[in-house]
Amino acid sequence: MSTATAEPTRLDDPPAPRRKARRKGIRLQLVTTPLIVLAVVGLWKLYVELSGISPFVLPAPEDVAVAFVEQITTPAVWTEHIWTTFYETIAGFTIGIAVGTVLGFLMGRSPTLNRILGPFVITTQVVPKVALVPLFILWFGFGPSSKVMVAAMLSFFPILTNTAFGVRSVPAGMREMMRTVGASRWESFRKLDFPYTLAHILTAAEMAIILATIGAFVGEFLGGDKGLGRYAVNLQNNLQVPQLYGAIVIMALYGFALYASVSLVKRLLIPWHDSVVIQREAA
Amino acid sequence: MSAPAPLTETPAPAPAVRTRGLGKTFGAGDRAVAALRDIDLDITRGEFVTILGPSGCGKTTLLRILAGLADATAGEVSLFDDAGAGTGVGQATADGRISFVFQEPNLMPWRTVRRNVELPLEVRKVPAAQRRARATDLLDMVGLGQFHDAYPRELSGGMKQRVAIARALSYRPELLMMDEPFGALDAQTRDHMNAELQRIWMESGTTALLVTHHIPEAVFLADRVVVLTGRPGGIREIVDVDLPRPRPLSLLEDPDFVSRVARVRTLLGDR
């Protein structure tokens, strides 16, 4: 049949130049990232040597490196602190996703519910959350539960707003198409609203995992005896400054790893989405 | 068996669509805007009817009412009026007897072409093996046999709209409604798609109802062209197009065809 001749054929793979550009981009990153880190560490070392600054304010990079290696090879740092913070972050993040998506879908689809719940949702966000932490500790104790709640409260909001926005963005034509093929509301939700909104939820999840991490740290700063935040406070109290810097490095790597995991999940779950396609082809 | 059936047993042409006094008014009171008035329309099964009208005349509204996407404010609609008691639009939708092709393809970007075509069958709980077989047949029919596993973003505009047509035909509707399905395509692709649509319609044996503002398209495809007046849209005239099928694209230059197009154009311009 001669039907398809008049039309362009499909783009099976990104054209060769683009793929080359992508590989080039990754290679560039592999060079620039270590170079910039090295440059910063070099400047740091130079400053410490030339200024004679007190090691209690800014220890030398090699002292921090030694402390860091010592810390991550100490099992207690993993079992006591990293694990505790991980548990709090993931539990809070999970609650945030659950509450945020359910409320987001409801408020996105029902203007009435949006009016009723809207002010209360905003209230939870405009109140300074750090001020709520002592209250949470009062309610949920010094253990992980209070930190889970802080993490959940911080992370549910972007999920909620993005879910509501996503479900409102479903094209009217696609909704009508579902109606004309005889889909019930539930089927329309399952086969249209949910997959469509998933892209928005996952984008918010990248933000929410960072907020959940911050929530766990802040909760630990203000009370308790375990977790990376508490660990950092203890090191500061003991004036173990290189170790404090080491703890900050651990926190940064920890947050980075969680963000990268969520980002990976996003790319796996919505490979069809324009943003992912562009990233895949260009980055 | 080989003897020809007596003439008296030939069933009377069964109506697919019947409207009486159909009207639509948007808003109420001082702000009321009449979009459609007094539409009496009868469409016989197996016919290809096109609806043509000046822009804003309510032709899309008419189609949306017939598809259950909008409600009429006056008159009545009955579909598949076999025994004097036709079916309501809602029931016909539920029974999978009507389907709709939109101006936009409305494909789901997360589904492959094949799974987009299968969507209505999934909704109707058709087993996977049957869904797959049906999608394969349909994609062959619309000339996309090579593109089962492609995603919509990999297709051109014309190809996407063919997927949408295959999806609309998946559950073998008795009435296929199309709202300017080729409006976004360039002229060459549009002509090509019209020829394809004629072939698909002849193969599927469904009743087709297509809204357009493109006069040659309306005449090329139709057994009858329903020409509407300006707002509020009423039926100005119904033009029979008794040209043999399948109609080749060369027909577009045929004097017979051109004179019909000119006639319809006069009807449209002469408000």
Chai-1 contact restraints between the chains, C-beta under 6 A:
chainA,res_idxA,chainB,res_idxB,connection_type,confidence,min_distance_angstrom,max_distance_angstrom,comment,restraint_id
A,M1,B,G143,contact,1.0,0.0,6.0,A-B,restraint_1
A,T3,B,G143,contact,1.0,0.0,6.0,A-B,restraint_2
A,A4,B,G143,contact,1.0,0.0,6.0,A-B,restraint_3
A,A6,B,H192,contact,1.0,0.0,6.0,A-B,restraint_4
A,E7,B,S156,contact,1.0,0.0,6.0,A-B,restraint_5
A,E7,B,G158,contact,1.0,0.0,6.0,A-B,restraint_6
A,E7,B,M159,contact,1.0,0.0,6.0,A-B,restraint_7
A,P8,B,S156,contact,1.0,0.0,6.0,A-B,restraint_8
A,R10,B,A150,contact,1.0,0.0,6.0,A-B,restraint_9
A,R10,B,E154,contact,1.0,0.0,6.0,A-B,restraint_10
A,L11,B,E154,contact,1.0,0.0,6.0,A-B,restraint_11
A,G173,B,F102,contact,1.0,0.0,6.0,A-B,restraint_12
A,G173,B,E104,contact,1.0,0.0,6.0,A-B,restraint_13
A,G173,B,N106,contact,1.0,0.0,6.0,A-B,restraint_14
A,M174,B,N106,contact,1.0,0.0,6.0,A-B,restraint_15
A,E176,B,L69,contact,1.0,0.0,6.0,A-B,restraint_16
A,M177,B,N106,contact,1.0,0.0,6.0,A-B,restraint_17
A,T180,B,A67,contact,1.0,0.0,6.0,A-B,restraint_18
A,T180,B,F100,contact,1.0,0.0,6.0,A-B,restraint_19
A,V181,B,P120,contact,1.0,0.0,6.0,A-B,restraint_20
A,V181,B,V123,contact,1.0,0.0,6.0,A-B,restraint_21
A,G182,B,T93,contact,1.0,0.0,6.0,A-B,restraint_22
A,G182,B,A94,contact,1.0,0.0,6.0,A-B,restraint_23
A,G182,B,G96,contact,1.0,0.0,6.0,A-B,restraint_24
A,G182,B,V123,contact,1.0,0.0,6.0,A-B,restraint_25
A,A183,B,V123,contact,1.0,0.0,6.0,A-B,restraint_26
A,E187,B,V123,contact,1.0,0.0,6.0,A-B,restraint_27
A,P195,B,W110,contact,1.0,0.0,6.0,A-B,restraint_28
A,W272,B,P109,contact,1.0,0.0,6.0,A-B,restraint_29
A,W272,B,W110,contact,1.0,0.0,6.0,A-B,restraint_30
A,W272,B,Y151,contact,1.0,0.0,6.0,A-B,restraint_31
